[in-house]
Amino acid sequence: MTFLFDLPSDTSPRLRWLQILQFSVTIFTIIATFLAAVVPSKTKAFTFSLLYGLILSSFTTTFILYREQAAARAGALTKDKYAKYQLYKMVAAVVMNIVAFIAGTVTVVATGEGQAKGPNEQGLWIHGVKVTTWHSFILGAQALNWVFLWASLLYSCCMTGKKQGPIRLGDEESAPREYVDETGDDEAIARQLQAEDRNWQ
């Protein structure tokens, strides 16, 4: 995907890596869905029930990620807009996973794959189906998906940027704020702040 790497040269490494990690979940979901469809399995319906959440949330996350990067390339990605995109991703992921949980439960029950756990059976069971190593990878991808979404949301709250106008995607993140002498009067402080920040009023 060209849009994943087609960002300004001064793009923050943190921002770029967060976007790559989020998109990597989409790549895993595509591969996992293909394998679940073509590889014979006695628990195919259960496998898809685990993938429903990743499929739906990956679709919404990738769509919003594309909008986010388009804004970055256009120089219109403000801090507020970036934070709003992360909230959209989180809300969409929550809604999609609720839908996926309901659909997955119905799928397993309808196909009759769930079985009663025997007295000597070990391991993790979900909906009456024993979780295999492959299922564990899917569950792990779901957990990582939430980690990446939360990381982006926290990053949007902690990143520095202009209060108005495009986010400076380069060195502004790590640039320390110049010292403000707070011992002077209010008028002197106001003049100093205004000189440092063009957006300050």
N, C-alpha and C positions, 0 to 999 in steps of 0.2 A: 504494500500500500504506500503510494508516494506521499500522501498527505501526512503520514506519521513522521516523516523526517524532513518535510518541506517547511521548516520553520526558520525565522531569522537567525543569523549567525550568532547574535548575542543572547539567544534564548538561554534561560537559566538551566543548568544541568539538572537541578532538582525537578523543575517543571517538566523537562523532557523525559526524565526517567519515570516520573509518576505516570505520564501518558503512555509510555512504552509498556510499563507493568500492567496498566489497565487493559491495554490492547492485547497483551500476551494471554490474558484470560479468555478473550474472544477467540484467539487462535487455538488454544487448548480446547475450547468448547466445540469448535468446528471439527477438529480431529476426533474428539471423543464421540461426537454425534455420528460421524461417519462410521467409526469402528462399531458403535453400538448397533448401527443399522445393518452392517454387512457381516459381522461376526456372529455365528450361531451361538445362542445362549438360552438356558432354561429360565433365566431371570431377565429377559430382554425388556419386559414392561417395567420392571423395578428399576433397571438401569436408566431407562428413559425418564422415569419419575424423578430420579435424582438429577437428571440433566435439565429438566424443565426450567428450574430456577436460573441456571447458568445461561440457557438459551435465551430466555426472555430478558434477563437483566443485561446480558452482553449486547443484545440488540439496542436497548435504550442507551446503555453507556457508550457504545460506539457512535451512535447518532449524535449524542451530546458532545462527545469528544471531537467529532468532526467539526461541529459548530465552534467549539472552543478553539481549535487550531486555526480555523478559518479567520476568526477574530484576531488571533495572535499574528497571523501573516499580514492582516490588513492594518495592524498597529492599533486596533480598537479594543484590545483585551484589557479592560480596566480591572482593578482589584475587586470592585463590587460585582462586575460581570462574571469574573472568574469564580467568586464565592457563590454566586447565584447558580452557575453551571454545576458546581459540586453539590449544592442542595438538590437540584433537579435530579442528579444521578442517584443520590441517596433515596429520595422519595420514590423515584421510579423503581429502584432495586427492591425497596420494601414492598411496594404494591405487586410487582412481578413475582416476588418470592411467595407472597400470600396466595396469589393465583396458582403458582406452581405447586405449592403444598397441597392445595385442594385437588388440583388436577392429578397430581401424583398419587394421592390416596385413593381417589376414584379409580385410577388406572390399575393399581395393584389389586384392589378388591374385585374389580370387574373381570380381570384375567385369572383370578384365583391362584396367583403365584404364592401368596402368603400361606405359611404352614405353621402349625403349632410347634413351639420349641420343645425338643425332647429333653428328658431329665439330665442327660449327659452331654448335651450340646454346649459348646463353648463359643466365645466370640460375641461380636456385636450383631444384634438383630434389629431390623427396622421393618415394620409392617409385616412381620412374620417371615422375612427373608434374611438369610445370613449375609452379612456384608463381607464381600471378598476384597482382595487387594486392589483390584480395579475400581471397585466401588469406593474404596478408601481414597484413591487418587482424585476421584470426582468430588468427594466431600472435602478433601484438602483444597481443591481449586475453589470451591465455594467459600471456604474460610479465607483464603488469600484474596478473593474478590472483595470481601468485606474489609479486609485489612487495607487494601489499596484505596478503596473508596473513602474510608475514614482518614487515611493518610492525606489524601487530596483535600478533604474538608478541613483538617487541622492546618495544612499548609496554607490554605486560603485565608485562615484567620491569623497566621503568624508572619506571613510574607510581608515585606515592605513594598511600598509602591506609592505613586502619586495619588493624592486623594481624588483628583480629577484627571481625566486624560488617560492615555495608554500606560500600562504597567511597564516599567523599565525592566526588561527580562534579563538584563546582564548583571553588572556589578552593583546595582543598587541594593540587592538583597543583603550583601555582606558589608556594605559601606556604613561605617559608624556615623551617627548623627553628630554634627559639630556641637561642641560644648556651648551651652547657653548660660551666661552669667545671670543667675537668679537673684543676685544681691542688689542689682540696680532697681530703678523704679519701673513701673509697669509700662510706661511709654517707651523706655529704652529696650525692654525685652520684646515688645511688640515690633519695634523697628528691626531688631536682630532676627526675629523669626520670619518676618516678611522678606528680609534680604536672603534668607536661606531657602525659603520655599516659595516658588512663584505662585502656587495654588493657595497659599495661606491668605486669609482675609480677616 
